């Protein structure tokens, strides 16, 4: 008599999320299929729909770029310190679970899809940039925050997506020092 294998819902969901993170980060939303994700997780594709309802919902749960934990709550950090932390955490860190890059950069690969673009806009504008704007001096804090966001995203794209040689090879501390000089006019009064 063969013992029946009991299904572990939590482990199956976790395996699907892990497989989805890697697939979506490498191939984007449109380049990733439910069958591929299920195969990577070693489960039947029907379980994707059972646990998540749709590919869209799986994407929304798997690729969630969050402000690094505790960063938004740390109101003692200046905008310059916040920008440096985000450079280190988002652009320079190795996000192994997302194929080596931050989920924001993985989302950029899929930004041609309207739902993904809206998720990206909400995460960036309502998360990162609002946190920046709250710490910036008077005089167009929202515009300054968006310029800081553009600088961070641009650096991330150049380093991770384009693979620009100098930025990719530069030591982290050298990149951070040059970045601080670029950010200074945006975060200072005047």
C-alpha positions as CSV (number, residue, x, y, z in Angstrom):
1,X,0.0,0.0,0.0
2,X,1.4,3.4,-1.1
3,X,1.1,6.1,1.5
4,X,-0.6,9.1,0.0
5,X,1.5,12.2,-0.1
6,X,0.0,15.0,1.9
7,X,0.0,18.4,0.2
8,X,1.6,21.2,2.2
9,X,-0.3,24.3,1.1
10,X,2.2,26.8,2.6
11,X,5.2,25.1,1.0
12,X,3.4,24.9,-2.4
13,X,2.5,28.6,-2.2
14,X,6.1,29.5,-1.2
15,X,7.5,27.4,-4.0
16,X,5.2,29.0,-6.5
17,X,6.1,32.5,-5.3
18,X,9.9,31.7,-5.4
19,X,9.6,30.3,-9.0
20,X,7.4,33.3,-10.1
21,X,9.9,35.8,-8.7
22,X,12.8,34.3,-10.7
23,X,10.7,33.9,-13.9
24,X,9.2,37.3,-13.8
25,X,12.5,39.0,-13.0
26,X,14.3,37.2,-15.8
27,X,11.6,37.2,-18.5
28,X,9.1,39.9,-17.5
29,X,5.3,39.5,-17.2
30,X,4.5,38.7,-20.8
31,X,7.5,36.4,-21.2
32,X,6.5,34.2,-18.3
33,X,3.9,31.5,-18.5
34,X,1.9,29.8,-15.7
35,X,3.0,26.4,-16.9
36,X,6.7,27.4,-16.6
37,X,6.2,28.7,-13.1
38,X,4.4,25.5,-12.0
39,X,7.0,23.3,-13.6
40,X,9.8,25.2,-11.8
41,X,7.9,24.7,-8.5
42,X,7.2,21.0,-9.4
43,X,3.4,21.3,-9.2
44,X,0.4,21.2,-11.5
45,X,-0.4,24.5,-13.2
46,X,-3.9,24.4,-11.8
47,X,-2.5,25.1,-8.4
48,X,-1.4,28.6,-9.5
49,X,-5.0,29.4,-10.1
50,X,-6.2,27.7,-7.0
51,X,-3.8,29.6,-4.7
52,X,-3.6,32.9,-6.6
53,X,-6.6,33.1,-8.9
54,X,-4.7,34.5,-11.9
55,X,-1.3,35.1,-13.3
56,X,-1.9,38.8,-12.6
57,X,-2.5,38.2,-8.9
58,X,0.5,35.9,-8.7
59,X,2.7,38.6,-10.2
60,X,1.3,41.2,-7.7
61,X,2.2,39.0,-4.8
62,X,5.5,37.7,-6.1
63,X,7.0,41.0,-7.2
64,X,6.4,43.5,-4.5
65,X,9.1,46.2,-4.2
66,X,8.9,47.6,-0.7
67,X,10.8,50.4,1.0
68,X,13.5,48.5,2.9
69,X,12.1,47.4,6.3
70,X,12.0,50.2,8.9
71,X,13.4,52.8,6.5
72,X,10.1,54.7,6.1
73,X,9.5,54.7,9.9
74,X,13.0,56.1,10.7
75,X,12.1,59.8,10.6
76,X,15.6,60.7,12.1
77,X,17.2,59.9,8.7
78,X,17.8,62.8,6.4
79,X,16.9,62.6,2.7
80,X,20.6,62.3,1.9
81,X,20.9,59.3,4.2
82,X,17.7,57.8,2.9
83,X,19.0,58.2,-0.7
84,X,22.3,56.5,0.2
85,X,20.5,53.6,1.9
86,X,18.2,53.1,-1.2
87,X,21.3,53.2,-3.5
88,X,22.9,50.5,-1.4
89,X,19.8,48.4,-0.9
90,X,18.1,48.8,-4.3
91,X,20.8,49.4,-6.8
92,X,24.0,47.9,-5.4
93,X,22.7,44.9,-3.3
94,X,22.4,41.4,-4.7
95,X,18.8,40.3,-4.4
96,X,19.3,36.6,-4.9
97,X,15.6,35.7,-4.6
98,X,14.8,38.0,-7.6
99,X,17.7,36.8,-9.8
100,X,20.2,39.3,-8.4
101,X,18.3,42.5,-8.7
102,X,15.8,44.5,-6.7
103,X,12.1,43.9,-7.6
104,X,11.7,47.5,-8.9
105,X,14.2,46.7,-11.6
106,X,12.5,43.4,-12.4
107,X,9.2,45.3,-12.7
108,X,10.7,47.7,-15.2
109,X,11.1,44.7,-17.6
110,X,7.3,44.3,-17.5
111,X,6.3,48.0,-17.5
112,X,4.8,47.8,-20.9
113,X,1.9,45.9,-19.3
114,X,-0.7,48.4,-17.9
115,X,-1.3,46.5,-14.7
116,X,2.4,46.2,-13.9
117,X,2.9,49.8,-14.8
118,X,0.2,50.9,-12.3
119,X,1.7,48.6,-9.6
120,X,5.1,50.1,-10.2
121,X,3.8,53.7,-10.2
122,X,2.0,53.1,-6.9
123,X,5.0,51.5,-5.2
124,X,7.4,54.1,-6.4
125,X,5.3,57.3,-6.0
126,X,3.3,56.3,-2.9
127,X,6.2,54.5,-1.2
128,X,9.7,55.6,-2.0
129,X,9.0,59.1,-3.3
130,X,6.5,60.1,-0.6
131,X,9.1,59.1,2.0
132,X,11.7,61.3,0.2
133,X,9.3,64.3,-0.2
134,X,8.5,64.2,3.6
135,X,12.2,64.7,4.4
136,X,13.0,67.4,1.8
137,X,13.1,71.1,2.5
138,X,10.5,73.6,1.3
139,X,10.7,74.4,-2.4
140,X,9.2,71.7,-4.6
141,X,9.8,68.7,-2.4
142,X,7.7,66.4,-4.6
143,X,9.7,67.4,-7.7
144,X,13.0,66.9,-5.9
145,X,11.8,63.5,-4.7
146,X,10.9,62.4,-8.2
147,X,14.3,63.6,-9.5
148,X,15.9,61.5,-6.7
149,X,13.8,58.6,-7.8
150,X,14.7,59.0,-11.4
151,X,18.4,59.1,-10.5
152,X,18.1,55.9,-8.5
153,X,16.1,54.1,-11.1
154,X,18.4,55.3,-13.8
155,X,21.5,54.0,-11.9
156,X,19.7,50.7,-11.4
157,X,18.8,50.3,-15.0
158,X,22.3,51.2,-16.2
159,X,24.0,48.8,-13.7
160,X,21.6,45.9,-13.8
161,X,19.7,45.9,-17.1
162,X,22.2,47.6,-19.4
163,X,25.2,46.3,-17.7
164,X,27.3,49.4,-18.2
165,X,30.9,48.5,-17.6
166,X,32.1,51.3,-15.4
167,X,29.1,51.4,-13.1
168,X,28.9,47.7,-12.8
169,X,32.6,47.3,-12.0
170,X,32.9,50.4,-9.7
171,X,33.5,49.7,-6.0
172,X,30.4,50.3,-3.9
173,X,32.0,53.0,-1.8
174,X,33.2,55.0,-4.9
175,X,29.7,54.9,-6.4
176,X,28.1,55.9,-3.1
177,X,30.6,58.9,-2.7
178,X,29.8,60.2,-6.2
179,X,26.1,59.6,-5.7
180,X,26.2,61.7,-2.5
181,X,27.7,64.6,-4.4
182,X,25.0,64.4,-7.1
183,X,22.2,64.2,-4.5
184,X,23.4,67.1,-2.3
185,X,21.8,69.9,-4.4
186,X,18.4,68.1,-4.3
187,X,18.3,67.6,-0.6
188,X,19.8,70.9,0.7
189,X,17.8,74.1,1.3
190,X,18.2,76.8,-1.2
